[in-house]
Amino acid sequence: KAMADQRAIFVATRKLDWDHRRNLRFNLTHTDGCKLFFSKWADTVLFSVCAMVITSSLPLSKLQAGEIRFDHAQFKEKAWEKDEWGGKWKAFNVRFAPAFKEKPKVACGFSALDCRGSSARLKVTPSNITKEGFDVVVGTWADTEIFWCKPTWIAHEGQLAAL
């Protein structure tokens, strides 16, 4: 299909190379025309970034995607849960609109991060998936301290050949 018929629906960071002696702070955004904007701030020194954009013209009844938007204060006020391996995590609920007819397949990523630690350790995964919604789980471990992140997600029913 022509690019004008497509909408940017999922943006995620695939690879980052930065100066590990400094904090990692970045934000990846896009326009409906699929133009990417990458910004960094404070003491972050980036050497390379690899990101992906998925576009589609499929109806929302078959394919939905989004990002969880909150500011630093909202992210900070939600308490970290501890796991038995020394990690910590936070879960954020997503509701599908409209609900799917069957349980969809869901993938998660992230398009922004503000963290400190000798290495950035971040895992973003889907959990408790139903036809109506799911939880995005943001996790970290070791000495990584996450101040803020922007999880992204994509959900679809059945097989997709029209991405």
Secondary structure, 3 states (H helix, E strand, C coil): CCHHHCEEEEEEEEEEEECCCCCEEEEEEECCCCCEEEEECCCCCEEEEEEEEEEECCCCCCEEEEECCCCHHHHHHCCCEECCCCCEEEEEEEECCCCCCCCCEEEEEEEEEEEECCCCCCEEEEECCCCCEEEEEEEECCCCEEEEEEEEEEEECCCCCCC
